[in-house]
Amino acid sequence: MRELTSWLSGTSDPDRFPYAAVLERFHRVGKHFVEKDLLALLDETRARLTPTGADSTTGRGSGTRLLADFLDVTLDKWDGRYDYRTYLALRLLGLPDWPDDTPPGQDSRPPWEGETPGWTVDPAGARRGRDRLLVGLVADALAFELTASAHATDLLPEQRPAPELVLKRCRLGIRAVSPALARLGLTEPPADREPLAAAAALHARAAPVHGTAQELALRLSMLPVYVSHDEYLFIRVLQAYECLFAGLVDELRATIAALSAGHARAAADRLSYARDQLTTASPLFSLLATMQPESFRTFRQYTEGASAIQSRSYKLMESLCRSPEATRLDSAAYRSVPEVRDRVRAGRPSVDDAYRAAAREGRLDGPDRDLVQRRMREFAEAVLQWRRTHHRLATRMLGPRPGTGYTEGTPYLAATRSIPVFTAVPDGPRPSPTDPTGGSPE
Ligand code: HEM
């Protein structure tokens, strides 16, 4: 590959790395089928990366860091450590792929965020950053649909969707991001607008500006394993949900902090915001339900080993609500995220714990207690709804096949979908002690 060999034989300046040429080679065949000689050159590139031009915060210049992150996701199969996080290129998007949101030696501020999310700081900047990323991901997915339907790209050419499916995708994608658009102060495309025109307008308004760090991150984070058109949608929807889960983690941590400090209303507001996030994003599932099952079955042959069971943000979210039972902690659910399991074992506090402590110590009485309880129940219902919809979607796409995370597939999801989100609120159902997943069968 000429561009890469000449880069390697020159100054090897990370800021001049031939990203476009490398991406083009990956996209032509899919990550699973990239030629070994290209991967060997990328491996050589990685070996050459030195912390020159280091900045004081990270020990690495931003160009070097970006290149290191890109090599981390492009060489995952070559190294034999391909998984959900590298498949979705979470680190390139600034989404947490470390339990504390900050990979060792890295700046904790992703390119999308105005400020680092904290326990008690004003959440506006972090929320705006997540909204921008969510909108950017969906706008990009729809832009790909439009470009392909106009025959203006040969990217992922197999199993193109019919025009009516493209229309439906545009309608659902716009619905999924409308609340975030409104929060960002970007006017929503009028509801009566023709979906293709609305999707084009969304992209023009919300996509990151060409040449910016955000735009490059978005481009580099699309590394399908094969050349099926629908894998683009699959990746972007998963990334959008990861963005959402990361936001829920922030809200739950702040809820715990607020309850511990005796600020019941602040805790209730955080739970309420989290619930709205999860419920208003539900058209994302409808959007993914337009995926053609035969396309999914084609490309998933090459995603073996990458499963959302490895999502740290989802398990952090779950365990910040309450500590999972020992049976679930010892099951594939948490064995797939050992760092999160360690946190739970170390006794990290949960909303359940903070609620109980506040009630016990007299910091949560009367109307405040009712309000927090109500918000906990509403958030729990949103999570349970998410699990039920996920199970239905998985049943439709997967049928009786096993999962890529090495579970038996939908029976795992059926067994786990009714695990109580909280146990401290009075009417929360109790998990069955005999169920190996910690959940009660429906
Ligand atoms: C075609 C669509 C989908 C199918 C067929 C599917 C299938 C599955 C299966 C079979 C599992 C069990 C673990 C395994 O063996 O892989 C699983 C787990 C999971 N999936 Fe999905 N999934 C789909 C879409 C999504 C989406 C869009 C998300 C959003 C991020 C998601 C998030 C999760 C999470 C968080 C888990 C872990 C649940 C737990 O451990 O309790 N899935 N999925």
Boltz pocket constraint, residues with backbone or C-beta under 6 A from the ligand:
constraints:
  - pocket:
      binder: B
      contacts: [[A, 234], [A, 237], [A, 238], [A, 241], [A, 242], [A, 288], [A, 296], [A, 306], [A, 307], [A, 308], [A, 309], [A, 310], [A, 311], [A, 314], [A, 333], [A, 390], [A, 393], [A, 394], [A, 395], [A, 397], [A, 398], [A, 401], [A, 402], [A, 403], [A, 404], [A, 405], [A, 406], [A, 407], [A, 408], [A, 409], [A, 410], [A, 412], [A, 413], [A, 416]]
      max_distance: 6.0
